[in-house]
């Protein structure tokens, strides 16, 4: 029976620690995008590793290439 005097406060401390960790994770946006990382592994190009300038250059090059491909007459 005396062990309850130790176990009840210990369980309350652990519970409060778990609640604090949950609210910390919510505050720091840990649960915002749950499906994004699962879909991101399916793509070959890692757009997230590029800077904004590099993304803009790649987008410009891709759009210029598609325009030049569409302007050529079919064989």
C-alpha positions, 0 to 999 in steps of 0.5 A, spaced: 500 500 500 505 504 501 508 503 494 502 507 491 505 513 495 510 513 490 507 510 484 501 515 483 506 522 483 510 518 479 505 517 474 502 524 474 509 527 473 510 522 467 503 524 464 504 531 465 511 530 461 507 527 455 501 532 455 507 537 455 511 534 449 504 533 445 502 541 446 510 542 444 509 538 438 503 542 436 505 548 437 512 547 433 507 545 427 510 537 427 503 535 425 501 540 419 503 535 413 502 528 415 501 525 407 507 530 404 513 526 406 510 519 404 508 522 397 515 526 397 519 519 396 515 517 390 518 523 386 525 523 383 527 530 383 528 533 390 525 540 389 526 541 397 533 541 396 534 547 391 534 554 393 528 559 390 533 561 385 535 554 382 527 552 382 526 558 378 531 557 373 529 550 373 522 552 371 524 557 366 528 552 363 523 547 363 518 552 360 522 554 354 524 547 352 516 545 352 515 551 348 521 549 343 518 542 343 511 544 341 514 549 336 517 544 331 513 541 326 511 534 327 516 529 322 
